[in-house]
Amino acid sequence: MSSELQNFLRSIPSMDELLSLPWAAETELELGRDAVKSLFGEVLDGIRMSAREGETPPARISDVIEDEARRLMEARSRASLRAVVNATGVVVHTNLGRSPLPGEALDAVASVARGYSTLEYSLESGGRSHRNAHVEWLLCRVTGAESALVVNNNAGAVLLALTSAARGREVVVSRGELVEIGGAFRIPDILSFSGAKMVEVGCTNCTRAGDYRSAITDETALLLKVHPSNFRMEGFTESAARSELVALARESGVAFMEDLGSGLLEELGVPELGGESTVRACIDAGVDVVTFSGDKLLGGPQIGCIAGSRELIDGMRRNQLIRALRVDKMCLAAFETILRMYLKGNSGEIPTVNMLRAGAEKLRARAEELRCSIEELFRELSVSSYDVSVVGTEDAVGGGSFPAAPLPGWGVALRSTTGVRASHLADGLRNASTPVIAGISCDSVVLHVRTLWGDAGTGVLNALREAVGGGRLR
């Protein structure tokens, strides 16, 4: 080790010196002394390693260590899971938590979370009950199914259904439906994990009912149809109709399962979003088991639903896997509220449904209102370096639903007239106290109003005040 390196390492402040800094003592109140000491250690280890690897040591090492440690500790002192404003125009935004919940559902969650509840207790009998009972009857009412149950998400629903109905037996599925659905959820892998034997039929682009018929043997447990999610094929394509597979399953004495994915409970009435089957349509057509998500088009919390044949679902209840996939009390409280809103005909009050149904005229009026509010804020801040305009946008459903059906919308575009890059303004909005996640188009930050739910407009104005009011992004 060179003498220069030795001198540099000796100049690094000791841990006791760093812990005695006034701001470090304040941070201890948030993180605890051990955590502060550990974070200082991370910074010191990094400095020493860089020096040993030959990097030029910084001139003012104490300041460098303090700056880096403060940055790291400020980041660790903030909650990681935080509320954000979604100004992207993607309604079911997976990275941003998918579907926001209505106030009624939030009240229900708070009610059961703050104390004890009837999670697995029957007030009628005074004894134990099952947690699924809170939503099963409601699910049957809104879907028309004989029976239903819920698990933690749709991947769990598919796994439970396959494990219960087809473990050790054959499942016939089209090659064109062996898809990967976000987060490395692959249908072939789920089939393998369930213990079922996958039998591929047809071609990637073309599978007919006759292909399924030819594959059925004495070992076949069920026919499986999978929603393609965000995967689409164009050109010469063909797939077996649901009615054909229902008839074939009945004729052959096997079950027919459909993974519907998105969980649409009723028609949205949006011209651009036609063609997606509702759960009830599947049940009415005779599908034995339908699996679907609760947090996509349905507009509820993360949950996986299974609806269909009483006999098959009773078998799933007896599967030991159901305990590993069970739903917690807060999710159940929210989902029960959402289902009751559908039952009462109040689905338009569910944020996801409301945002999807928002018409162009309404969205343009909201964009004009937001533009006026932003211009008023900029006048207050004496900011004259941005063009603020109302623009047409291309919104999206998100969550793997309707990938080929963009939603025409409206938004507000902010373009700097002094050379501030749109990406820098977007960074400023994203790092505000209440982060705003926006789109960028033609070197403008675009705030899509479709997904500005509730008081999100106020959040946008507050974030702009922080980002632009300070001067760096003027």
N, C-alpha and C positions, 0 to 999 in steps of 0.2 A: 504494500500500500504506500503510495507516494505521500510525502510530507504535506503537499498541498491538500490532498484528500483528507488526511488526518486532521489538519487544521480546520477544514470545513466542517467535518463531522463534530469536532469539539465545539464549534460555534453554534450548533443547533441547540435551542433552548431545551432545558430539562422538562420533564413532565410536571414537576412541582411548580416550575415557573409558569407554564402554560395554564395549569389549573388555578393559579392564583390571579389570573386576569379577571378584572371585574365582570366583563361580559360572559366569561365562562361560568362564573358563579350563578349568574342569572339563568343561563341555559340549563344548569343542573336542576333548576326548579321544574323545567319542562321534561327533561330526559332522564334525570338521575345522574349521580356522580359517576357510577360505573360506565354508563353509556357515553358520557362526555369523555372520560378517560380513554375508552376504546376508540372513539372517533379521532381524538388527538393522535392516538397510536397509529391509526390508518394513515394519517397525513405524514407523520414522521417516517413511517416505514417506506412510504412512497418517495419521499425526499432522499432518504439514504440509498434506496435502490437505484434511483436515477443517477445519483452521484457516483456510485460504484460502477455503473454501466458506462461511465464516461461523459455524461451530459454536463454541460457547463453549469456550475452552481450559480443560483441567483445571487445578485449583489446584496440585497436586503433580505436575508433568509427569515428573520423573525416576522417581517411583514408578510412575506409569502405564506408562511405557515399559518399565521393568524387569518389571512384572507381566505385561504383554502378551508381551514377548519370552520370558520364562521359560515361559509357557504354550505358546507356539508351538514353542519348542525342545524342551520335554518331549514334545510330541506327535510331533515329527519324530524324536526319539530312540528312540521305541518302534517295534517292528515293526508294520507295517500289517496284514499277513496273519497273523492270530493264531488260536489255538484258542479256541473258545467252547463253552459248555454249551448245548445245545439243549433247552429246557424248554417248547417251544411245542406239542408233540404232533404237529407236521408232520414226518413221517418223511423224505421226500425233499425237504428244504427247499433250494430252489435258491439263495437268498441266503446260506445257511449252508454251502454246499459240497456239497449233495446227499448222496450215500451215504458214510458212514464205512467205512473198510476194516478187515477183521479182522487180528489180529496176524500171521498167516501172510503176508498180502500185504505188510504193513509190513516184515517181515523180508526179503522178496524184494526190495522196493524199496531198502532199505538196502544189501543185498548187491551189487546192480549199480551203485548210486550211488557207493559208496565206492572203487571201483576200475574196472578194465577188465572187459569182459564179452563174451559171444558175440553181441552185438547183430546184426551182419551178418557173422558168421564161423562156418563149419562145422567143428566138431572132427573130424567123420568124414572130410571131404575135405581139410581143411587149407586151404580156399580161401574165397572170398566166398560168402555166402548172403544171403537176403532177410529183413528184420526181421519181416515178416508171418508167416514160417514158425513162429514161436514160439507162435502162437495159432490158426493156420488149421485144423490137424487137430482141435484141441480144439473149436473152434466147429462144425465139421462133425459131430463126434460128439454134441454136446449138442443140435444143432438138426435133425440128419438131412439137412443140405444136401449137395449135390455139391461145392460149393466155397464159400469165404468169404474175406473180407479185412477189415481194419480201417483206419479213418482217425481223425482227431483228435476228431470228434464227429458226432452224427447229422445235423446240418445239412450237414456235409461229405460224409457218406455219400450223402444225397439228391442233392446237387449232382453228385458224381462219377458216380453211377448215371445220372442224367438226361443229363449231358453225354456220357457214353460211349454210351448206348443210343439217344438221341433227338435229338442235336444236328442242327438243320436239318430235323427232321421233326416230326410232330404227336404230341401227348400228349393223350389224352382223359381228362378229370377231371370229377367232379361239382361243380356250383356250390356244393352244401352242404358241400364239403370244401376250399374255397379259404380256408383259415383262417390266422390269424396265431398263431404259437405262441411266445409270450414273446420278449423281446429283439428285436422287430420282424422275426422270421423269418416271412416271408409266402410261402406256396406260389406265388402268381402271380409274385412277384419272383424266386424261385429258378428257376422255369421259364423266365422271360425271360433270366435271367443264364446259364442253361445253354445257351442257344441253341435250345431246343426251342420249338415253336409250340403254345401252349395252346389246346385246344378244350374249351370249357365245355359241359356237357350237363345236362339236367334242370332242376329248380327248386331253390331254396334248401332247401326242406324235403322234397323228393320227387324221387328219381332212380331209375329202373328200368333193368334190363339192356337193355331195348329202346332207351333213350336212347343208351347207349354204342354199340349195334349201328348205329343210324342215323348215327352220327358217323364211323364207320370208313371210311377211304378208302385209296387206294394210298400215300398219304403218312403214314399212321399208323404210328408206331413202337411205341407201347405204351399200355396202359390203366393208369391210376394211381389207386390208392385210398389215401387219407390218413387217418391216425388223427386224430380231432378234438381230442385233448389235453384242455385244460380248457374246451372249448366243448361245450355240449349244447343240443339242441332238444327241446321237448316238444310234445305234441298230435298233430296229423296229420303224421306223418313216415314216410318209406319210403326205404330204400337198397337197392341191388343186393347180393345175397349174394355172398360170396367164391366159392362154388362156381359161381354163374352167370357171373361174370367170368372164372374159369379156363376154363370151357367155351367162352365166347365168344372168348377170346384164342386158344385152340387152333383153333377153327373158322376164325378169320379170319387166322391165321398171324402174329399180333402177340404181343408179350410183355406180361405182366401183372406190374406192380410194386406192392408194398404197403409204405407207410411205416407201420410198426407203432408207432413212437415209443418206448414204454415198455420194451420188451425183456424181457418175461416169459418165462423159460425153462422154468418148471414151474408147475403149479397151486399156489396159495398155501394152499388149504384153509381159507380164511377166508370164512364165509358172506356177509359184507357186500361181498366183493370178487369176486363171480362175474361172468362175462360177458366178461372180458378174454382175448383169444386169446394162446396161447403162440406163440413163433416156430416150433416144430415143427409146430403145428397148421396154420400157414400153408404151410409147406414140404410137409407131407403132403397138403394140399388141392391142391397143384400150382402155387402162386404161383412165378413165375420168379425174382423178386428181392424180398427182404425187407430193409428197412433198420430199424435200431433202436439205441437208446442202451444204453451199458454202465453208466451211472451212475444209472439210475432203479430200476425194479423188479428189475433184474438184480443190483444191489448192488455194482457195481465202480467203477473210476475213470472219469473222463470219456473216452469213446471212442465212436466210431461204427462199427457193424457192418453188413456187407453179406453176406448169405447167399443161396444159390440156385443157379441154373444155371451150370455150369462155363463154357460158351461165353460167356455174358454177362459173367461176372466176369473171365474171361481178357481180355476187351476192356477192362475197367476197369483192369487191371494195366498195360496199354500206354498208358493216358492219362497225359500229362505232368502233369496236375493232381494226380496221386496223390503226387508228391514234395512239393508245397506243403501237402498234408493229412496227411503221415505222422506216425506216433505216436512219442513219445520212449521211451527205454529204461525209465524208471521206470514209466511208464504200462503198458507192455507186461508188465513183471515182475509188477505188481499184477494185471493182467487174466488173465495165464496162471494165477496162483494161484487166482483166483476161479473160472475155468473148471474147473480140476482139482478144486475143492471140489464143484462140481456133478456132475462125472463120478464122484466117489467117493460121492455121496449125502450130502454134508456141507453142503448149502445152509443148513441151520438154524443154522450157526455164522457165517453172513454177517450182520453187524449189521442191515442193512435188512430182510432176510427175517425175521430173528428178531423184530425190533420189530413188523413187520406181523402176524406170527402170534401175538403175545403175547395170551393170553386175559384176559378180565375178572377172573377170580379171582386170577390171578397179578399183574395190574396193581394190584388193590386191596390185596393183601398188601404190595406194594412201596410203595404210597402210605402205608399205615399205618406201615411201617417208617421212611419218610422223615419223617412227622409226628412220630414219637417222637424221632427224631434232632434235629429242629428245636426241639422243646420242651425237650430236654435242653440244647441250645446256649443257648437263651434263658434258662434257669435259671442256667447258668454265667455269662452276661453280665448277669444281673439285669434282664432285659427282660421286662416283664409287660404291654406295651401292644399285643400282637397276639393276635388269635384265630387259632389254627392248626387247620384242620379238613380232613378228607378229603372230596373232592367228586367227583362224576361229571363227566367231560369229554367233549367231542366232538373227537376227534383226526382227522387227515387223512393220506392217503397222500402228497399233494404231487407236485411235478414234472409237473403236468398229467395225472396218472393218477387215475382214479376220482373226478372232482370232485364227482359227485353221490352219493358213497357215504361218508358220515362213519363213522369208526371209534369205537365207544363205548369210552371209557377212564376212567382215574382219575387224580386229581392231588391236590396239597395246596394249599389256599387260605390266603393270609396277608392278614388284614384288620386295619388299625390301629384301635384303640379310642380313640386320642387325636387323630384328625383328620389323620394323615399320609396324603396322597393315594396311591392305588395307583400312579399314574404316577411319583411321586417315588421310591417303593421300587423300581420297575422300572428307573428311571434309575440308582439306586445299584447294583443288581445288574449292570446292563449295563456300568458303569464300574469294576467290580472288577478285580483283577489277572488273574483268569480270568473273563472276562465271562460272565454268565448271561443268556440271552435267554428271557424268560418271557411268558406270556399275561396278559391283564387281563380280569376279568369281575366285574361288580357291585361295583366299587371294591375288588376284591381282586386281589392278584397270585396267579396260578395256575401252579403248577409241574406240568406234565404228565409223569408218570413214564414213559410209553411211550418217549419219546426220550432218557431219561437213561441212556445206554449206558455200560457199563464203570464207571469210577470217577467218573462225572459227579455222583453224589450227594455225594461229598466236595467237588467243586467248588462245588456249591450251598451247602454249609455254610460253606465258606471265604468265599464271596461275601457271605453273610448276616452273617458275623462282621465283615467290612469295612464293609458298608453300614449295619448296625444297631448294631454294637458301638461305633462312634465317637460315638453320641449324637444326631446330627442327625435321624435317622429313627426315633427311639424313640417 
